[in-house]
Amino acid sequence: MRSPMDEGDRAEKVFVGGPVATMDAVRSTTDACAVRNGRIVALGSAAVEDTIGPLTEIVDLDGRLLLPGFHDAHVHPLYGGLERLRCDLSATDSAPGCLRRIEHAAERGTGWLLGGGWESAHFPGGTPTRETLDAVTDERPAYLLSRDHHAAWVNSAALRIAGLDRQTPDPPDGWIERASDGSPAGVLHEGATELVTPVLPRAGAADRRAGLLEGQRHLHSCGVTSWHDAIIGPYAGYDDPLPTYLELDEAGLLTGKVRGALWWRRDGDDAQLADLRARREKTRGRARMRAETVKIMLDGVCENLTAAMRLPYLGSRTSGLSHLDSSTVADVVRLLDADGFQVHFHAVGDRAVRDALDACAHARRTNGRSDLRHQIAHVQVVDPDDVERFRDLGVAATIQPRWAVRDAAMTELTLPYLGDRRSEWQYPFGSLRQAGTVLAVGSDWPVSEADPLLALQIAATRTEPGETDPLLPAESLPLTDAVAAATIGSAWVNHVDHRTGSLELGKDADLAVLDRDIFRIPVDEIARARVDHTFVEGRLVHSRENRR
């Protein structure tokens, strides 16, 4: 019999008729959930029944899965949104397909052709040429970022406008791919991309606003309710996203919950700390946007031999690029830690990962323990001696499961240069979990797809959909652990686990409804699941029935 309850205490919305994965501390499941004033007020059919009134909206899950909204722990929504609105090459699966897409885009406008998403493995040696781009762009200057955003493909018109020729020296933090005569061949790596960015047209305020709204819409369609924007600052030709975030927040248009990483300029000194404090202060007290983290880019990526390795790549004299030397990293992290900033490292190679851990250890020795929850993103190559240090130092690993596969980038551009021993150290998700490290899941979109369901499948199988040869299958994650990393783990890293990340009484009703129960289907079918509905604090922000 229903207990007496005032109508004002009735649930506004209840979910019944399907499994509910709470992702609480014991990973419990239940069968119903009630929401009032944006919070979860009851769990389980017996308790939920008592909250139903005549005005309660009843959502019949009909066997579908309800779980916490996903938290993307490393993503670039404004950049991703702009790429979707520009020349988007992320869906192309070959060089000819990429060139056709570019040609069609070039025919539809004038001026600079901007966009990105091309895959280096689709081109010989991982480096397309300016002549190939010239053939489909004519005299229209083009600047197209690679999928990993660590290189830019430019045509002859762009090189001419930027004044780059055979006499142009390589910058200290990157290099120009060159033809046999020493002239720029068409690809600019790492810091060399910024040789062109000064002449690129800046995205206006309206463009940035449209880009961020499109990025937010896309993330919500993937079931993402919160995210960590991994670059809040001017970078690689893009303006600072912070003003756009604040504008949308003040206008009530920022529906996702955002934590942002302020960009540490590697060409700057400690004086930039005052600016970081001032920018942090602009977000204090905001419900939707907080920027209390600093991003430090330590190295590049394995595919172009810029990930920082402790030993040289096979067949090469280079051991990659360290954007900051180890002593500088330690000093910077000590300062940031003392000032209450969380640090978000980009570290791909084993030297970069060790430098990050050493810097965190130095900060702890100097400043004492804290609950800042520093994190290292990407962690592609990790020396086994460093795995347990994550737990010991309280450092989280923000992983990108999408990359832990035997794709062309891995088999053609990475494995031959890492060698057998280091190849066995790649993406050690299972080892990190077993060592007690807190894992968070980030897509790094638009570097790779934003879809967390695809990431979950790959985390559990270490293969791309349709493939059968896993990459280091012993490093796979049990599905429950992978889902936890994409929800409560990422919420913990972002200091919002007290409010969201799991379905518990009093927490925000940040929810995703999937069209099937991914815990009851084969793991190699998880990526086929779709997000039917996404809610932030009980408010519907995506419905597949109304998708565009």
Summary of the structure (lengths in Angstrom):
residues: 548
radius of gyration: 23.5
end to end distance: 44.2
largest distance: 85.9
contacts: 1992
relative contact order: 0.14
helix: 37%
strand: 23%
